[in-house]
Amino acid sequence: MGVNRAPSSIYRSPRWQAARLEAKRRDDWKCTECGSRGRLEVHHVQRVKTHPQLAYDLANLKTLCPACHGRITAIETGIAPLDPSRAAWRDLVRATAQPLQKEACNA
């Protein structure tokens, strides 16, 4: 278990699986931040490490895509947001690489 993580037993429990499913249903199977669909994760608004009594509380859960989940978790754990110029460069590299990745899959 990492320093900033809740016990992994929570995430392996049938109760957690049921809570995750209910949160995704409630949030209409989309990210509550950006609205994207696809791969989704369920985020604890109040961290389980400090609020274990809220681990399965639906009011403490929200559905996020991996990008939004990573961004929110980084902010909550004190990791500074990416500098706007670095973010622009990252986005340009990703946009440039996407057509190449699609061509490789079609080959």
Secondary structure as the mmCIF struct_conf table of DSSP 4:
data_model
#
loop_
_struct_conf.conf_type_id
_struct_conf.id
_struct_conf.beg_label_comp_id
_struct_conf.beg_label_asym_id
_struct_conf.beg_label_seq_id
_struct_conf.end_label_comp_id
_struct_conf.end_label_asym_id
_struct_conf.end_label_seq_id
TURN_TY1_P TURN_TY1_P1 VAL A 3 ASN A 4
HELX_RH_AL_P HELX_RH_AL_P1 SER A 8 ARG A 12
BEND BEND1 SER A 13 SER A 13
HELX_RH_AL_P HELX_RH_AL_P2 PRO A 14 ARG A 26
TURN_TY1_P TURN_TY1_P2 ASP A 27 TRP A 29
BEND BEND2 LYS A 30 LYS A 30
TURN_TY1_P TURN_TY1_P3 THR A 32 CYS A 34
BEND BEND3 GLY A 38 ARG A 39
STRN STRN1 GLU A 41 HIS A 44
BEND BEND4 VAL A 45 GLN A 46
TURN_TY1_P TURN_TY1_P4 VAL A 48 THR A 50
HELX_RH_3T_P HELX_RH_3T_P1 PRO A 52 LEU A 54
TURN_TY1_P TURN_TY1_P5 ALA A 55 TYR A 56
HELX_RH_3T_P HELX_RH_3T_P2 LEU A 58 ASN A 60
STRN STRN2 LEU A 61 LEU A 64
HELX_RH_AL_P HELX_RH_AL_P3 PRO A 66 GLU A 76
TURN_TY1_P TURN_TY1_P6 THR A 77 GLY A 78
HELX_LH_PP_P HELX_LH_PP_P1 ILE A 79 ASP A 83
HELX_RH_AL_P HELX_RH_AL_P4 PRO A 84 ASN A 106
#
